[in-house]
């Protein structure tokens, strides 16, 4: 029974004891006053219900390895930004190590993991550090010396799918039963929308820097098919759900951590389920590549001489350590359970794709670069090309290769000059001992999405609206001029 002679305990009393206010106060105060708790009994009860202490940011950033050097003021500006961003990120409480690669470039606001960045966390999975394009990856199929590169690219252009959305129903590939079963068994993946995208997006490549490349091996003369794309809609949905869960944990256990660096404790039920979902998305993405490669091989009647793949946008596990590679290629076998060959590092559409091997060192943490990276944003690059038409830039930068855009609209932000100098990146791979180049796939041609938004309905509507506004202003000016006469 409530003792009315005793002073009621209030929220201010709990705050005076150093306890953090929150929703838990109401239920706790009702219990405390209903049971007349005080002294040791009150302390013992509070110990069972009070929130765990929040985890502050590290006082100093964890040191990280810089495998990059500058050859120009623009490159130095890029490195300075990446370094500043990494120093903020490396104060995240879970972080124990990191590195940046020669292709490092910003991928968001300060404090966000850059492209070409590796961040090692203990018992924590950070969805923001693998980004929405989970398991962005490359696959190579060796079609042998008899395959004609032009014929391969022509057939691939008819078979593949770039741009938004998925394939029409009559052009869809079958989703393997074991992958579908994993989607249905995991709460992160079993929504109707996720399952629908898993079917519709299979055999699609998206847009941006994703490509289908045909080239010839420097070593053997064999024709090679290489595709580059990620997990499309299913991966983007998983990322969105993962960020929601990570934000819930962030608010509860480390509110000082930036939302972009929120994490899911790996040993929690949510963490174990998220890790399993990542592995399912990895399987789906590999199948996404295989659909295109197998269909093309069947259509061409070409024998498969060799095939291998690797992701470069993923989370890799070594015991209680989670390696978040935002655009970094794994070298260490422990990171890739299905290794069937060396690693693949594309540079740009006009340069050879590097085939590399390597070992884990103190400065590479078991990774190599994933490509050439950028020194300027897409918008910044376009701005730097003012004064030239898209057609002029395209003709100048694609001499000697069969460069195509799926939507027949040139995207200058994907032409070679949009990326870092390929020779410089390759030299830095050598200088920092990141990997050994064992072959080069020299370009015949490349297919990318192109500027698919150029003719999109929303853009046409916007342009029409702007044209109507300009016409109205001209008409008003004419009316005013006549009135003045």
LUMMAR-831602 format. One record per residue (C-alpha): residue in three letters; y, z, x. Coordinates in pm, whole numbers, always signed. Layout:
% residues N
+-----+--------+--------+--------+
| res |  north |     up |   east |
+-----+--------+--------+--------+
| ala |      Y |      Z |      X |
...
+-----+--------+--------+--------+
//
This chain:
% residues 485
+-----+--------+--------+--------+
| res |  north |     up |   east |
+-----+--------+--------+--------+
| unk |     +0 |     +0 |     +0 |
| unk |   +352 |    -80 |   +120 |
| unk |   +534 |   +222 |   +262 |
| unk |   +892 |   +201 |   +130 |
| unk |  +1006 |   +488 |   +356 |
| unk |   +937 |   +267 |   +657 |
| unk |  +1194 |    +11 |   +772 |
| unk |  +1088 |   -344 |   +685 |
| unk |  +1015 |   -568 |   +984 |
| unk |  +1232 |   -882 |   +975 |
| unk |  +1247 |  -1208 |  +1160 |
| unk |  +1530 |  -1068 |  +1374 |
| unk |  +1296 |   -792 |  +1491 |
| unk |  +1041 |  -1050 |  +1605 |
| unk |  +1309 |  -1256 |  +1778 |
| unk |  +1429 |   -940 |  +1955 |
| unk |  +1076 |   -910 |  +2098 |
| unk |  +1114 |  -1255 |  +2249 |
| unk |   +899 |  -1437 |  +1992 |
| unk |   +989 |  -1797 |  +1902 |
| unk |  +1097 |  -1843 |  +1539 |
| unk |   +907 |  -2092 |  +1328 |
| unk |   +710 |  -2147 |  +1008 |
| unk |   +458 |  -1888 |  +1123 |
| unk |   +718 |  -1609 |  +1073 |
| unk |   +688 |  -1603 |   +692 |
| unk |   +313 |  -1542 |   +676 |
| unk |   +322 |  -1301 |   +970 |
| unk |   +603 |  -1089 |   +821 |
| unk |   +427 |  -1069 |   +485 |
| unk |   +110 |   -944 |   +657 |
| unk |   +295 |   -700 |   +886 |
| unk |   +491 |   -537 |   +605 |
| unk |   +198 |   -537 |   +360 |
| unk |    -11 |   -347 |   +614 |
| unk |   +268 |   -129 |   +755 |
| unk |   +193 |   -244 |  +1107 |
| unk |   +381 |    -84 |  +1395 |
| unk |   +331 |    +13 |  +1756 |
| unk |    +10 |   -101 |  +1919 |
| unk |   -129 |   -234 |  +1590 |
| unk |   +176 |   -457 |  +1545 |
| unk |   +151 |   -584 |  +1904 |
| unk |   -220 |   -655 |  +1871 |
| unk |   -166 |   -851 |  +1548 |
| unk |   +121 |  -1054 |  +1691 |
| unk |    -93 |  -1147 |  +1990 |
| unk |   -337 |  -1315 |  +1751 |
| unk |    -83 |  -1519 |  +1554 |
| unk |   +210 |  -1596 |  +1779 |
| unk |   +230 |  -1951 |  +1918 |
| unk |   +110 |  -2009 |  +2272 |
| unk |   +391 |  -2029 |  +2528 |
| unk |   +538 |  -2375 |  +2560 |
| unk |   +494 |  -2562 |  +2885 |
| unk |   +821 |  -2642 |  +3067 |
| unk |   +890 |  -2951 |  +3275 |
| unk |   +801 |  -2921 |  +3641 |
| unk |  +1090 |  -2790 |  +3850 |
| unk |  +1054 |  -3082 |  +4091 |
| unk |   +899 |  -3426 |  +4042 |
| unk |   +551 |  -3480 |  +4181 |
| unk |   +565 |  -3713 |  +4482 |
| unk |   +449 |  -4071 |  +4424 |
| unk |   +367 |  -4361 |  +4657 |
| unk |   +607 |  -4657 |  +4678 |
| unk |   +422 |  -4978 |  +4761 |
| unk |   +726 |  -5201 |  +4727 |
| unk |  +1020 |  -5325 |  +4934 |
| unk |  +1342 |  -5511 |  +4858 |
| unk |  +1445 |  -5852 |  +4989 |
| unk |  +1761 |  -5893 |  +4784 |
| unk |  +2030 |  -5683 |  +4609 |
| unk |  +1872 |  -5760 |  +4270 |
| unk |  +1535 |  -5642 |  +4397 |
| unk |  +1695 |  -5325 |  +4534 |
| unk |  +1864 |  -5255 |  +4200 |
| unk |  +1526 |  -5296 |  +4033 |
| unk |  +1358 |  -5055 |  +4276 |
| unk |  +1638 |  -4799 |  +4240 |
| unk |  +1596 |  -4799 |  +3861 |
| unk |  +1217 |  -4774 |  +3885 |
| unk |  +1243 |  -4490 |  +4137 |
| unk |  +1486 |  -4297 |  +3916 |
| unk |  +1264 |  -4351 |  +3612 |
| unk |   +952 |  -4236 |  +3799 |
| unk |  +1127 |  -3924 |  +3927 |
| unk |  +1206 |  -3821 |  +3570 |
| unk |   +856 |  -3903 |  +3448 |
| unk |   +689 |  -3717 |  +3737 |
| unk |   +826 |  -3385 |  +3606 |
| unk |   +592 |  -3412 |  +3306 |
| unk |   +377 |  -3094 |  +3320 |
| unk |    +40 |  -3273 |  +3322 |
| unk |   +121 |  -3511 |  +3609 |
| unk |    -43 |  -3466 |  +3951 |
| unk |    +10 |  -3802 |  +4124 |
| unk |   +142 |  -4155 |  +4097 |
| unk |   +230 |  -4484 |  +4261 |
| unk |   +429 |  -4802 |  +4207 |
| unk |   +318 |  -5151 |  +4307 |
| unk |   +510 |  -5455 |  +4442 |
| unk |   +539 |  -5590 |  +4087 |
| unk |   +710 |  -5273 |  +3960 |
| unk |   +990 |  -5329 |  +3709 |
| unk |  +1145 |  -5129 |  +3423 |
| unk |   +965 |  -5121 |  +3090 |
| unk |  +1201 |  -4909 |  +2883 |
| unk |  +1459 |  -4630 |  +2909 |
| unk |  +1480 |  -4407 |  +3215 |
| unk |  +1181 |  -4176 |  +3233 |
| unk |   +940 |  -4437 |  +3093 |
| unk |   +648 |  -4553 |  +3307 |
| unk |   +741 |  -4889 |  +3465 |
| unk |   +530 |  -5200 |  +3474 |
| unk |   +336 |  -5178 |  +3799 |
| unk |   +321 |  -4799 |  +3768 |
| unk |    +25 |  -4562 |  +3798 |
| unk |    +48 |  -4203 |  +3676 |
| unk |   -234 |  -3951 |  +3722 |
| unk |   -252 |  -3665 |  +3471 |
| unk |   -489 |  -3371 |  +3450 |
| unk |   -679 |  -3326 |  +3122 |
| unk |   -425 |  -3534 |  +2933 |
| unk |   -404 |  -3883 |  +2781 |
| unk |    -51 |  -4020 |  +2745 |
| unk |    -49 |  -4309 |  +2491 |
| unk |   +303 |  -4409 |  +2596 |
| unk |   +179 |  -4470 |  +2948 |
| unk |    -67 |  -4743 |  +2848 |
| unk |   +178 |  -4887 |  +2592 |
| unk |   +108 |  -5084 |  +2274 |
| unk |    -60 |  -5371 |  +2460 |
| unk |   -368 |  -5162 |  +2536 |
| unk |   -620 |  -5324 |  +2768 |
| unk |   -408 |  -5627 |  +2852 |
| unk |   -655 |  -5809 |  +3074 |
| unk |   -769 |  -6129 |  +3243 |
| unk |  -1105 |  -6309 |  +3231 |
| unk |  -1226 |  -6591 |  +3457 |
| unk |  -1505 |  -6841 |  +3389 |
| unk |  -1615 |  -7079 |  +3665 |
| unk |  -1692 |  -7414 |  +3499 |
| unk |  -1822 |  -7576 |  +3817 |
| unk |  -1705 |  -7877 |  +4020 |
| unk |  -1777 |  -8138 |  +3753 |
| unk |  -1545 |  -8001 |  +3484 |
| unk |  -1226 |  -8206 |  +3456 |
| unk |   -921 |  -7970 |  +3448 |
| unk |   -725 |  -8188 |  +3206 |
| unk |  -1017 |  -8212 |  +2967 |
| unk |  -1056 |  -7835 |  +2982 |
| unk |   -688 |  -7774 |  +2905 |
| unk |   -685 |  -8032 |  +2624 |
| unk |   -989 |  -7872 |  +2460 |
| unk |   -852 |  -7521 |  +2510 |
| unk |   -522 |  -7612 |  +2346 |
| unk |   -709 |  -7715 |  +2031 |
| unk |   -937 |  -7415 |  +2032 |
| unk |   -715 |  -7116 |  +2119 |
| unk |   -457 |  -6938 |  +1903 |
| unk |   -115 |  -6814 |  +2016 |
| unk |   +164 |  -6649 |  +1822 |
| unk |   +178 |  -6376 |  +1556 |
| unk |    -97 |  -6288 |  +1313 |
| unk |   -461 |  -6385 |  +1323 |
| unk |   -680 |  -6686 |  +1268 |
| unk |   -722 |  -6853 |   +929 |
| unk |  -1040 |  -6741 |   +757 |
| unk |  -1224 |  -7067 |   +825 |
| unk |  -1149 |  -7044 |  +1199 |
| unk |  -1241 |  -6681 |  +1260 |
| unk |  -1503 |  -6560 |  +1507 |
| unk |  -1771 |  -6315 |  +1397 |
| unk |  -1697 |  -5951 |  +1482 |
| unk |  -2010 |  -5811 |  +1654 |
| unk |  -2186 |  -5549 |  +1441 |
| unk |  -2188 |  -5284 |  +1715 |
| unk |  -1811 |  -5310 |  +1763 |
| unk |  -1749 |  -5295 |  +1389 |
| unk |  -1970 |  -4985 |  +1367 |
| unk |  -1761 |  -4814 |  +1635 |
| unk |  -1441 |  -4898 |  +1448 |
| unk |  -1583 |  -4746 |  +1129 |
| unk |  -1703 |  -4431 |  +1309 |
| unk |  -1367 |  -4344 |  +1465 |
| unk |  -1083 |  -4198 |  +1258 |
| unk |   -825 |  -4370 |  +1476 |
| unk |   -974 |  -4714 |  +1405 |
| unk |  -1136 |  -4707 |  +1061 |
| unk |   -838 |  -4796 |   +842 |
| unk |   -863 |  -5107 |   +625 |
| unk |   -578 |  -5267 |   +820 |
| unk |   -736 |  -5198 |  +1159 |
| unk |  -1073 |  -5341 |  +1052 |
| unk |   -905 |  -5645 |   +902 |
| unk |   -714 |  -5712 |  +1224 |
| unk |  -1030 |  -5660 |  +1429 |
| unk |  -1175 |  -5962 |  +1249 |
| unk |   -866 |  -6181 |  +1213 |
| unk |   -725 |  -6132 |  +1564 |
| unk |  -1050 |  -6200 |  +1747 |
| unk |   -999 |  -6512 |  +1958 |
| unk |   -618 |  -6487 |  +1960 |
| unk |   -380 |  -6450 |  +2254 |
| unk |    -45 |  -6339 |  +2113 |
| unk |   +275 |  -6433 |  +2291 |
| unk |   +502 |  -6315 |  +2574 |
| unk |   +342 |  -6349 |  +2917 |
| unk |     -9 |  -6413 |  +2785 |
| unk |   -159 |  -6744 |  +2892 |
| unk |   -454 |  -6980 |  +2925 |
| unk |   -465 |  -7119 |  +3280 |
| unk |   -682 |  -7393 |  +3427 |
| unk |   -706 |  -7431 |  +3803 |
| unk |   -924 |  -7517 |  +4099 |
| unk |  -1076 |  -7278 |  +4352 |
| unk |   -937 |  -7312 |  +4703 |
| unk |  -1276 |  -7217 |  +4845 |
| unk |  -1514 |  -7430 |  +4639 |
| unk |  -1316 |  -7687 |  +4439 |
| unk |  -1471 |  -7553 |  +4119 |
| unk |  -1267 |  -7569 |  +3797 |
| unk |  -1173 |  -7226 |  +3664 |
| unk |  -1062 |  -7111 |  +3320 |
| unk |   -855 |  -6790 |  +3311 |
| unk |   -718 |  -6618 |  +3001 |
| unk |   -467 |  -6334 |  +2986 |
| unk |   -412 |  -6123 |  +2674 |
| unk |   -481 |  -5780 |  +2531 |
| unk |   -604 |  -5600 |  +2222 |
| unk |   -356 |  -5756 |  +1979 |
| unk |   -320 |  -5583 |  +1639 |
| unk |   -607 |  -5333 |  +1669 |
| unk |   -467 |  -5202 |  +1998 |
| unk |   -113 |  -5183 |  +1864 |
| unk |   -232 |  -4978 |  +1565 |
| unk |   -429 |  -4741 |  +1790 |
| unk |   -121 |  -4694 |  +2009 |
| unk |    +89 |  -4610 |  +1703 |
| unk |   -161 |  -4351 |  +1581 |
| unk |   -200 |  -4208 |  +1931 |
| unk |   +175 |  -4163 |  +1968 |
| unk |   +189 |  -3975 |  +1636 |
| unk |    -80 |  -3733 |  +1748 |
| unk |    +74 |  -3692 |  +2093 |
| unk |   +412 |  -3615 |  +1934 |
| unk |   +252 |  -3341 |  +1725 |
| unk |   +114 |  -3181 |  +2041 |
| unk |   +442 |  -3233 |  +2228 |
| unk |   +645 |  -3041 |  +1970 |
| unk |   +397 |  -2756 |  +1976 |
| unk |   +322 |  -2722 |  +2346 |
| unk |   +593 |  -2896 |  +2551 |
| unk |   +910 |  -2979 |  +2357 |
| unk |  +1100 |  -3039 |  +2682 |
| unk |   +875 |  -3339 |  +2756 |
| unk |  +1027 |  -3674 |  +2659 |
| unk |   +862 |  -3824 |  +2347 |
| unk |   +762 |  -4133 |  +2548 |
| unk |   +558 |  -3906 |  +2779 |
| unk |   +389 |  -3698 |  +2509 |
| unk |    +18 |  -3639 |  +2558 |
| unk |   -304 |  -3562 |  +2376 |
| unk |   -504 |  -3284 |  +2548 |
| unk |   -821 |  -3459 |  +2659 |
| unk |  -1049 |  -3165 |  +2575 |
| unk |   -922 |  -3135 |  +2219 |
| unk |  -1110 |  -3297 |  +1932 |
| unk |   -821 |  -3541 |  +1896 |
| unk |   -839 |  -3619 |  +2267 |
| unk |  -1213 |  -3685 |  +2270 |
| unk |  -1180 |  -3911 |  +1967 |
| unk |   -885 |  -4097 |  +2120 |
| unk |  -1075 |  -4154 |  +2444 |
| unk |  -1367 |  -4296 |  +2244 |
| unk |  -1125 |  -4521 |  +2054 |
| unk |   -986 |  -4654 |  +2381 |
| unk |  -1337 |  -4752 |  +2492 |
| unk |  -1395 |  -4933 |  +2162 |
| unk |  -1068 |  -5121 |  +2200 |
| unk |  -1178 |  -5214 |  +2553 |
| unk |  -1501 |  -5363 |  +2412 |
| unk |  -1310 |  -5549 |  +2143 |
| unk |  -1065 |  -5695 |  +2396 |
| unk |  -1341 |  -5814 |  +2626 |
| unk |  -1501 |  -5980 |  +2323 |
| unk |  -1164 |  -6135 |  +2241 |
| unk |  -1174 |  -6317 |  +2576 |
| unk |  -1544 |  -6401 |  +2546 |
| unk |  -1499 |  -6573 |  +2208 |
| unk |  -1259 |  -6824 |  +2359 |
| unk |  -1452 |  -6875 |  +2682 |
| unk |  -1790 |  -6917 |  +2512 |
| unk |  -1652 |  -7152 |  +2247 |
| unk |  -1488 |  -7369 |  +2511 |
| unk |  -1800 |  -7377 |  +2727 |
| unk |  -2006 |  -7484 |  +2425 |
| unk |  -1758 |  -7755 |  +2331 |
| unk |  -1740 |  -7894 |  +2685 |
| unk |  -2110 |  -7857 |  +2757 |
| unk |  -2018 |  -7706 |  +3094 |
| unk |  -2253 |  -7462 |  +3269 |
| unk |  -2110 |  -7117 |  +3345 |
| unk |  -2129 |  -7071 |  +3721 |
| unk |  -1960 |  -6730 |  +3730 |
| unk |  -1763 |  -6496 |  +3501 |
| unk |  -1572 |  -6173 |  +3553 |
| unk |  -1278 |  -5983 |  +3408 |
| unk |  -1055 |  -5683 |  +3455 |
| unk |   -799 |  -5500 |  +3250 |
| unk |   -464 |  -5394 |  +3396 |
| unk |   -306 |  -5193 |  +3114 |
| unk |   -535 |  -4903 |  +3043 |
| unk |   -632 |  -4542 |  +3109 |
| unk |   -910 |  -4479 |  +3359 |
| unk |  -1098 |  -4153 |  +3402 |
| unk |  -1229 |  -3968 |  +3705 |
| unk |  -1354 |  -3628 |  +3595 |
| unk |  -1061 |  -3432 |  +3453 |
| unk |   -807 |  -3680 |  +3593 |
| unk |   -674 |  -3965 |  +3381 |
| unk |   -519 |  -4261 |  +3563 |
| unk |   -262 |  -4438 |  +3345 |
| unk |   -214 |  -4791 |  +3478 |
| unk |    +78 |  -4967 |  +3314 |
| unk |    +23 |  -5310 |  +3463 |
| unk |   -195 |  -5226 |  +3764 |
| unk |   -534 |  -5375 |  +3852 |
| unk |   -822 |  -5132 |  +3917 |
| unk |  -1004 |  -5176 |  +4248 |
| unk |  -1224 |  -4868 |  +4262 |
| unk |  -1569 |  -4927 |  +4102 |
| unk |  -1553 |  -4587 |  +3932 |
| unk |  -1280 |  -4726 |  +3705 |
| unk |  -1480 |  -5025 |  +3582 |
| unk |  -1833 |  -4966 |  +3451 |
| unk |  -1905 |  -5336 |  +3397 |
| unk |  -1787 |  -5492 |  +3724 |
| unk |  -1933 |  -5838 |  +3778 |
| unk |  -1700 |  -5979 |  +4041 |
| unk |  -1373 |  -5940 |  +4230 |
| unk |  -1032 |  -5878 |  +4068 |
| unk |   -782 |  -6127 |  +3927 |
| unk |   -406 |  -6116 |  +3997 |
| unk |   -193 |  -6389 |  +3834 |
| unk |   +159 |  -6456 |  +3968 |
| unk |   +324 |  -6730 |  +3762 |
| unk |   +222 |  -7059 |  +3599 |
| unk |   +312 |  -7269 |  +3904 |
| unk |   +145 |  -7048 |  +4166 |
| unk |   -220 |  -6979 |  +4250 |
| unk |   -398 |  -6690 |  +4083 |
| unk |   -519 |  -6449 |  +4350 |
| unk |   -881 |  -6337 |  +4363 |
| unk |   -894 |  -6008 |  +4551 |
| unk |  -1114 |  -5726 |  +4669 |
| unk |  -1005 |  -5388 |  +4796 |
| unk |  -1083 |  -5024 |  +4855 |
| unk |   -916 |  -4702 |  +4747 |
| unk |   -651 |  -4570 |  +4985 |
| unk |   -410 |  -4278 |  +4977 |
| unk |   -122 |  -4500 |  +4874 |
| unk |   -289 |  -4738 |  +4626 |
| unk |   -487 |  -4468 |  +4436 |
| unk |   -759 |  -4728 |  +4372 |
| unk |   -532 |  -4999 |  +4227 |
| unk |   -365 |  -5330 |  +4315 |
| unk |    -73 |  -5510 |  +4149 |
| unk |   -136 |  -5689 |  +3819 |
| unk |    +99 |  -5982 |  +3878 |
| unk |   +445 |  -6071 |  +4002 |
| unk |   +664 |  -5856 |  +3776 |
| unk |  +1032 |  -5921 |  +3701 |
| unk |  +1363 |  -5827 |  +3857 |
| unk |  +1561 |  -5914 |  +3544 |
| unk |  +1489 |  -5864 |  +3177 |
| unk |  +1411 |  -6169 |  +2966 |
| unk |  +1768 |  -6168 |  +2834 |
| unk |  +1911 |  -6116 |  +3182 |
| unk |  +1710 |  -6409 |  +3316 |
| unk |  +1824 |  -6638 |  +3035 |
| unk |  +2182 |  -6535 |  +3105 |
| unk |  +2137 |  -6628 |  +3470 |
| unk |  +2043 |  -6983 |  +3367 |
| unk |  +2354 |  -7057 |  +3160 |
| unk |  +2482 |  -7404 |  +3236 |
| unk |  +2140 |  -7570 |  +3236 |
| unk |  +1945 |  -7691 |  +2939 |
| unk |  +1595 |  -7559 |  +2872 |
| unk |  +1460 |  -7906 |  +2937 |
| unk |  +1631 |  -7928 |  +3276 |
| unk |  +1499 |  -7586 |  +3382 |
| unk |  +1149 |  -7671 |  +3261 |
| unk |  +1141 |  -8005 |  +3448 |
| unk |  +1263 |  -7843 |  +3768 |
| unk |  +1024 |  -7547 |  +3767 |
| unk |   +701 |  -7710 |  +3648 |
| unk |   +684 |  -8008 |  +3883 |
| unk |   +326 |  -8083 |  +3982 |
| unk |   +160 |  -7884 |  +3704 |
| unk |    +64 |  -7954 |  +3344 |
| unk |   +266 |  -7679 |  +3174 |
| unk |   +246 |  -7657 |  +2795 |
| unk |   +377 |  -7435 |  +2518 |
| unk |   +158 |  -7389 |  +2211 |
| unk |   +455 |  -7411 |  +1972 |
| unk |   +621 |  -7696 |  +2164 |
| unk |   +927 |  -7479 |  +2223 |
| unk |  +1021 |  -7402 |  +2584 |
| unk |  +1047 |  -7032 |  +2668 |
| unk |  +1248 |  -7013 |  +2990 |
| unk |  +1175 |  -6639 |  +3017 |
| unk |   +817 |  -6735 |  +3108 |
| unk |   +896 |  -7004 |  +3365 |
| unk |   +836 |  -6925 |  +3735 |
| unk |  +1194 |  -6819 |  +3815 |
| unk |  +1168 |  -6542 |  +3555 |
| unk |   +929 |  -6359 |  +3788 |
| unk |   +954 |  -6209 |  +4133 |
| unk |   +897 |  -6438 |  +4426 |
| unk |   +520 |  -6489 |  +4441 |
| unk |   +509 |  -6517 |  +4821 |
| unk |   +699 |  -6188 |  +4857 |
| unk |   +458 |  -6009 |  +4625 |
| unk |   +159 |  -6146 |  +4813 |
| unk |   +313 |  -6041 |  +5144 |
| unk |   +369 |  -5688 |  +5016 |
| unk |     +6 |  -5670 |  +4901 |
| unk |    -81 |  -5734 |  +5267 |
| unk |   +191 |  -5509 |  +5413 |
| unk |    +90 |  -5206 |  +5207 |
| unk |   -285 |  -5268 |  +5241 |
| unk |   -331 |  -5292 |  +4866 |
| unk |   -603 |  -5559 |  +4853 |
| unk |   -755 |  -5855 |  +5041 |
| unk |   -719 |  -6207 |  +4899 |
| unk |  -1059 |  -6379 |  +4910 |
| unk |   -976 |  -6692 |  +4708 |
| unk |   -694 |  -6863 |  +4525 |
| unk |   -717 |  -7053 |  +4197 |
| unk |   -464 |  -7331 |  +4242 |
| unk |   -293 |  -7444 |  +3923 |
| unk |   -373 |  -7759 |  +3733 |
| unk |   -195 |  -7643 |  +3420 |
| unk |   -110 |  -7354 |  +3193 |
| unk |    -71 |  -7298 |  +2819 |
| unk |   +154 |  -7024 |  +2680 |
| unk |   +290 |  -6942 |  +2337 |
| unk |   +644 |  -7059 |  +2401 |
| unk |   +941 |  -6964 |  +2186 |
| unk |   +749 |  -6941 |  +1857 |
| unk |  +1047 |  -6773 |  +1690 |
| unk |  +1266 |  -7082 |  +1741 |
| unk |  +1153 |  -7231 |  +1410 |
| unk |  +1060 |  -6906 |  +1236 |
| unk |  +1187 |  -6855 |   +878 |
| unk |  +1397 |  -6552 |   +968 |
| unk |  +1573 |  -6739 |  +1246 |
| unk |  +1635 |  -7046 |  +1027 |
| unk |  +1777 |  -6818 |   +759 |
| unk |  +2003 |  -6647 |  +1012 |
| unk |  +2126 |  -6981 |  +1150 |
| unk |  +2185 |  -7115 |   +798 |
| unk |  +2381 |  -6803 |   +708 |
| unk |  +2594 |  -6837 |  +1023 |
| unk |  +2653 |  -7209 |   +950 |
| unk |  +2755 |  -7132 |   +591 |
| unk |  +2996 |  -6865 |   +710 |
| unk |  +3150 |  -7105 |   +962 |
| unk |  +3181 |  -7377 |   +695 |
| unk |  +3353 |  -7132 |   +460 |
| unk |  +3596 |  -7030 |   +732 |
| unk |  +3672 |  -7398 |   +805 |
| unk |  +3728 |  -7465 |   +435 |
| unk |  +3960 |  -7167 |   +410 |
| unk |  +4153 |  -7288 |   +714 |
| unk |  +4188 |  -7635 |   +558 |
| unk |  +4315 |  -7481 |   +232 |
| unk |  +4568 |  -7270 |   +421 |
| unk |  +4688 |  -7575 |   +617 |
| unk |  +4740 |  -7777 |   +298 |
| unk |  +4929 |  -7490 |   +136 |
| unk |  +5155 |  -7470 |   +441 |
| unk |  +5242 |  -7840 |   +404 |
+-----+--------+--------+--------+
//
